[in-house]
Amino acid sequence: MAFLPELMLLAGALAVFVVCLGEGRVRLAKATATGAAVATLLACLVSFRETALLFEGAYRVDLFSQGLKLVFALGFLFIVLVGGELPDIREDAKPEYYLFLTLNVTGLTLLVSCVDLLTLVVALQLASFPLYFLVALRRERDEQRNQMEAVVKYIMFGITATGIMLFGMSYLFGVTGTTSMPTLQARLAPLVYSPLVIAGLALMWAGLLYKLAVFPFHFWTPDVYQGGSNETTSLVASLPKLGALAVLVRFVTLATPEHEPLALLLTCLAIASMCYGNVLALVQKDVKRLFGFSGIAHAGYALIGLVTLDPVGHVAALYYLIAYQFMVLACFVVVCRVAPGGGNVALGDLAGLHRRSPLLMLTLLVGVFGLAGLPPFAGFMAKLTLLKAALAKGHLTLVIVAVLNTAVAIYYYLALVREACFRDPEGQPAIRLDAPTRALCVVLIAGVVLLGLAPTALLEHLAAALATAWGPIGLAGSGTP
Amino acid sequence: MPPVISSETLPYLSLLIFVPLGAAVIAALLPGERAVRWWTLGVSLAVAVGSWPLYARFDAGTAAFQFVEHAPWIPALRIHYTVGVDGISLLLVLLTTLVLPLCVLVSWRQISGRVKEFMVCLLVMEGAMVGVFCALDFILFFVFWEAMLIPMALLIGIWGGPRRVYAALKFFIYTMAGSVLLLVAILALYLELGSFHIPELMGRELSLSFQGWVFAAMALSFAVKVPMFPFHTWLPAAHVEAPTAGSVLLASVLLKMGTYGFLRFCLPITPQATMLFVPWMMALSVVGMVYGGAAALAQNDLKKLVAYSSVGHMGVATLGIFALNREGLEGALLVMINHGVTTGALFLAVGLLYERVHTRELARVAGVGKQVPVFTGFLGVFALSSLAFPGTNSFIGEVLVLSGAVGWARVAVPGWVAWVLLGVVPGVVLAAAYNLRMLQRVAYGSPRNPDHAGLKDLELREMVTLAPLLILVFWIGLNPQPFTRVMHASVRHLLEQVGGP
């Protein structure tokens, strides 16, 4: 039972793979993927309260992992729907899109349960490689060959980051002689201020910070966002970041509270990400590239929660990124639908959205104002939780920088709103939405509003999940140095 | 900390907040423009009538918050849903609910495109504005405070004049930049005092330097909203470009949120810092009065003229607030209400005039009075009220504020600061000058303008729009007692909290 969501995903991936073997089975592949998503969602609900320690203590099913798996399953469904007819994926590779998508979600789902460094690396790679392929699957046409450049950057940076991560892990292994994270934690506790361990931890985080697109591991972000097809970017922009953050939270708890060097390191990363992302987003004209830079900034905001090195901050960071999923997907639904042919969307292409499709405009408005951090949307309450956690630990400078960044960010978010709401269409046609898209828009809007106004259940779940994140299940936590 | 009284059977305040919000959702689903118009009018009238029990059942003998409702909202963050009103917020709530139907009425013919969205924005604004004045939880307050920004920016940006996009963005960015500082202040207070509950934050022991920073952060945010002198530049742009209903809402309600913020938060939460900053706030207020008046005198666009007059009037209000004595505070509250009535009415009048002659330029509307005597009558009364003519509402408020300010000057410690008050004199004279100049041009200027032939005078709907404000002008002007009655206890309590002279 505890392994049900993963089984569903693996079965789904296998089924999509079989479907891919034939010719012209796009619809069937999409239906299979949708089915897999729904089945996974149900499986996650069924196994929500399960706890187990599988595979000799390398795989941990607990409240923490199951909650995130539920979010991934939901995100999976959303992304299948966001993709629509996959207008910008090569015709002959459309079924494979669903295969790689399913594999990516499988990787992420495994990732949040891994408590052994080796399984973790494998899961991380399973979550990474499909994304490389997905970016490359974009249709080639005149003036559109930058997907190859993007994918090369993506792979190069990805592999470098993974290498650095493995290097860091080797340090930790050398110091402790184990790859099992609970044991690792116990053995690291007395050594946590030694330079070797700090270096090891910091290097190990690199692989995750790369996924999260934190400065200075962000270089791939704008190009991949711009080079990938709209539907691929929706995926790159959302789920992997949450997966990376979840593992990062597990890792950060390896450090004891009140660990100044690590807090300082994270503070610098957060500040650099926020400032860099927001400032560069100000001058972007391509909407996806803009969201790329804004994503870097948001990764910086999420890091604020880790700086505190306490559960309150971790809850805030996870809440922030879960809310971010809804907000960013709301924006990307609009990006995908505004370009029915699948081309990139410039700011001007949003002009007059309020006349062309009021529902899309509302979705964009909710998503963008959510990202900007305005109440009553989720972005506000999540940011409030983050800032509160950071201030409680006395990180005043960080909070002030974050707040100033929020003010800067308003400007480019308003640029989107200006085009969509205040400009009249200049000959762009009206946009007709099919029923699934409309349903998706409504669900995302409701999600962003509800997460903003009624986050109690989520916050309590996250707090409970983190409280038990290293608690004993069977063998876990029994290691002593 | 004043006790709270809650003996009500009906959640009046929640109804006033959520009925408009719910009605906005229904309005979005209604088919047809007619239906949406009548629905919005009906709801806003019902809310206006429904807010009457607040006044009727208000106990003027206590400074406690009344009609209080309390429920946990997000326990994990210790945020509560708490609403209540006292003598400071009561009249502002009533003003809000009164103005809304007038906004719907004046937009009846003026807004022809996208009526549904317009009315939805108005209803959302109403809920949020009432929420701002009622909220007793700091986060709840902030949510309403910011939630209002989006519909207001949309009102300006979609239905506004030619430079609407610029005005909407400027409005948004200014207000937002101010309010992020407010958010930091809220969090700082929470960490220091462990609560978001506003009455609990008042009158607590805080170090002077902490108070100073919190005051500065909050005051900056409120000063943008008021707007006080160097932060006012968004106001003329927003007012001029907004549709009439938007201008009215801005003038009558939104600007009051800034002064309300000073009264509700700065004074009682950071009293010592307030004392420290008083000379500067007084000076800025006087500069605002003179600057607003002088700028208004130089305008040729009627809406700009009224907009700059707002800067001056709000300067009077902040002058009264920071005089920190009974006359000053009560006068300031009255000026806030009066400004809502009078300036709201002037914007309505300018909007109605624009619908007829399609210009707001003083030179081109000159002499229109001959053709539209009823309109000119209304305009005359409001213009006189705006210059604080005895017998009209503003007179009472300004006299109270000025006597409060003089009272402050007599006890002000650094003697030179008192001289700042001499600036009030040109401020008052300028108000008379620009109002009379406007009235003289509109009513009697160049008698024969071919453009004005065949103009229709006000129709019944338009008279109904202006009449309630006209009644209030004289009612407050001749018998302010029913309005000041509810303030006394709260103002006295506020003064005790500040511990001022």
Contacts between the chains, C-beta under 8 A, distances in Angstrom:
chain1	res1	chain2	res2	distance
A	354	B	114	7.9
A	354	B	117	7.9
A	354	B	158	7.2
A	358	B	117	7.7
A	365	B	150	7.4
A	369	B	150	6.2
A	374	B	146	5.3
A	374	B	147	7.6
A	374	B	149	6.9
A	374	B	150	6.8
A	374	B	176	7.9
A	375	B	142	6.7
A	375	B	143	3.9
A	375	B	146	4.7
A	375	B	147	5.5
A	376	B	143	5.5
A	376	B	147	5.4
A	380	B	143	7.4
A	380	B	146	7.2
A	381	B	74	7.4
A	381	B	77	7.9
A	384	B	77	7.3
A	384	B	139	7.1
A	384	B	183	7.4
A	384	B	187	7.7
A	385	B	77	6.2
A	387	B	183	7.5
A	387	B	184	7.7
A	387	B	187	5.7
A	388	B	77	6.9
A	388	B	187	5.7
A	388	B	190	7.0
A	388	B	191	7.8
A	391	B	187	5.2
A	391	B	188	7.0
A	391	B	191	5.4
A	392	B	191	6.0
A	399	B	184	6.6
A	399	B	187	7.3
A	400	B	184	6.8
A	403	B	180	4.7
A	403	B	181	7.4
A	403	B	183	6.7
A	403	B	184	5.4
A	404	B	180	7.5
A	406	B	180	5.5
A	407	B	176	6.4
A	407	B	177	4.9
A	407	B	180	5.0
A	410	B	172	7.2
A	410	B	173	6.1
A	410	B	176	5.0
A	410	B	177	7.7
A	411	B	173	6.6
A	414	B	169	5.5
A	414	B	172	6.1
A	414	B	173	7.0
A	417	B	153	7.9
A	418	B	157	7.4
A	418	B	165	5.8
A	418	B	168	8.0
A	418	B	169	6.3
A	421	B	154	6.3
A	421	B	157	6.1
A	421	B	158	6.2
A	422	B	157	4.2
A	422	B	158	6.4
A	422	B	164	6.8
A	422	B	165	4.5
A	422	B	168	6.5
A	423	B	165	7.5
A	454	B	74	7.7
A	455	B	74	6.2
A	455	B	76	7.6
A	456	B	73	7.9
A	456	B	74	5.2
A	456	B	75	6.2
A	456	B	76	5.9
A	459	B	74	7.2
A	459	B	76	4.0
A	459	B	77	7.3
A	460	B	76	5.9
A	463	B	76	6.8
